[in-house]
Amino acid sequence: MCKAEKFLYHRKLWEMKVKYLGDSSKIEKFKNSLVSRSRMSLWMIRAMTILLLWSCFVHLVALGEMWGPRLLKGWPSCFNHHDFPMAAAEMTSLPIKIAFPPKRIYQNNGYLMVSCNGGLNQMRAAICDMVTIARYMNVTLIVPELDKTSFWNDPSEFKDIFDVDHFISSLRDEVRILKELPPRLKRRVRLGMYHTMPPISWSNMSYYQDQILPLLKKHKVVHLNKTDTRLANNELPVEIQKLRCRANFNGLRFTPKIEELGRRVVKILREKGPFLVLHLRYEMDMLAFSGCSHGCNRYEEEELTRMRYAYPWWKEKVIDSELKRKEGLCPLTPEETALTLSALGIDRNVQIYIAAGEIYGGKRRLKALTDVFPNVVRKETLLDSSDLSFCQNHSSQMAALDYLISLESDIFVPTYYGNMAKVVEGHRRFLGFKKTIELNRKFLVKLIDEYYEGLLSWEVFSSTVKAFHSTRMGGPKRRLVIPNRPKEEDYFYANPYECLQLLHENNGNSLEETI
């Protein structure tokens, strides 16, 4: 008997048994329920199929919009400004939501661990370099470890400052990034079965291909224990330079908590009109390290000297403060800053946000600035102490907040050309050549001294300062290249012009016209 006949036979037998029991009405109900359930199942299958197809279609459209221009335009590893939904001139530092790219598939040559050194912006640039180096060696990068032993003694981890998930996902089409080593490799590291070393500063990619990659293939895990300025400024392929930009401007995003606080401060400032951010690098550690004590009393000079000798890794101990100042190697004092801003024609009623730590000498030294510019504010005066509680005693998180506010300001003025000044300047160029006044301290202190000595009238002093700085406003220009002297070249992150060509065109200036 075939299966169909068996099925019909057993079904008939079952119906006869039920009928014998006097319950034939239940059979009809059961049949109807079977038909109803079959129809319901068929409807659900059709609905789920339609939803699945629609979801696939939406994802394909999104990917097509994001990656289509890249394929058509031959973009190797960086995004173009016209891929964003707003004009370059209207670009903002606040994050733009984008779909994450598909993962890049490649043969992994090993795992790269890095320990960053220095302050926030020194580490920020180093992280971008390490992303680029890892990508071009085809290795897996472990989320970098931040410096916890520097002068600032900040215990912050990467995830406390940067959005680590965004960092990993937004760059996954270029390099594989993991939060930590796989378990088997963790055990190897605990047993000391890895290679650790500081790479050579200002190296090109051939150094990493020829010297570091063989070590990775041999040891599987390499730890680079210093990361600042380990990649050259110039003479690198454009694809490498653009990936450094992409890591910096797209991959590194601060945590939502820091970004939200930054937006709140900017909103408070904007409600009262335009504002200028002054990176007044007149903090105790800066003065002690540099030996700059101009304007300090005898007690303060002695205090700064004691601090300099207290840190053995600050190698320079005996310093001629006045000579260093005349060479332009000291940050401007609050008094010099007030005079310079006035000479530049800055409106005395403009809001001045001070992006810095505690100013050495406190209100007494700031009085020269606040007497001329009464609307001087800080994050501590704009926010409640409870708002800043999460980042108190965390200098890098405080610096991240200042970084965001600096990007959004109408004018950015650093009084010392340190890492924050350089990296913010480069980011503001990327955001549409926002005005950044690059003060020439050597020129200024000479002029200021002549003015105080009565050798220059105010009109001559002011017009000279304005004329000299008219071409130092953060506009398009090429980096200064000095072969075999990389420390004296213009810093890549202060002027990443390889990533800014579209902005040059939108501003109507060619690089050649501005050199």
C-alpha angles and dihedrals in degrees: 000000000000123000093255093052091048090051092051092046094052092043091053091047091051091049091051090052092050092046090050088056089055096246103113093135090068091060092060091048090050092050091049091049091051091053091046093050092048091053092047092050091049091050092049092049091051093048093049091048091052092048092049093050092047092050091051090049093052092049092048091051091049093050091046092054093048102042101026094081091047093055093043096047098043093239105176106194113334137068125246124232093236090062087074120086094237133063118265091245090057096047117133132201091233112107122269117216111237136167112259117247124245117268119270113238116214142142106270114231096191145297126294120207119187135189112202122214132204134024128330099280095042087054092044092058091044092053090054090050092050092051089054094045092049092050095052093047091048093234134136114256119215113216103272123257113233126226113269099164103059125107091280093054092208113175093199117136124214091261091054091062108023133044096251097189092052090047091055098041100042092055099038094108088063108033138006110241124188129190090226142356120279112265096256091053092045088060091051091052092049088054091050093249097143139077123252127188145138111253120229115269123250093013126163125227094267089067091057093043095047103033110023102033095060088053090052092051090049101044100025089217125058124181118204105201098190124042110168116119093348093141125062123253096223145020093049125127115269090241090061093048092049092051089053087054093047092052090048102042100031110017099048110066123160120241117279090249093056093042092050091051090048091052090050093053092047090050091052091050095044092053087067096045135257119355138198123215114217115197093204101187093192098125127137096249092050093050093045093048095047096038091231110150103152109149094015123123123238094266091052092048090053091047092052092048092051090051092050092053091047092068110063093192089063092088100187109078110155107058133171100220098194094048091050091049093052089052089057093246097123128081113250115263119238088256093052090045094053091050092048095049090049091049090051089057098248110169109253090222095056117116111253115199112198111219102195145083124268111324113237109249092022120218092351092064094037092055091084088059099040092048089062098033108032096181097074113146139173133197088258091059095045098047136047116254088245090061090058097039094101093058101036111128089014104106095182093054090048089049090051089056091050089048093057093047091047091055092054098046124111090230129015119202121181117191092201128036098233131139096284092049091051099044094044090048091054093046091050089052088054091051092059106296094289112196112277115170108216103204118209101217097188090055093043100051091050090051093044092052091050090050092050090048090055095246092121132044118227091252093054092043093050096044091048092051092048094047094048094050098041090098094041100075102111097269126148118296140137122262118258109252120202111177114229091004104082095159090064095048123097109274115254095226092052091057115013091173094166087072096046105060094113090053091052088056093046091051091051093239129116121208091244091056092056100047 
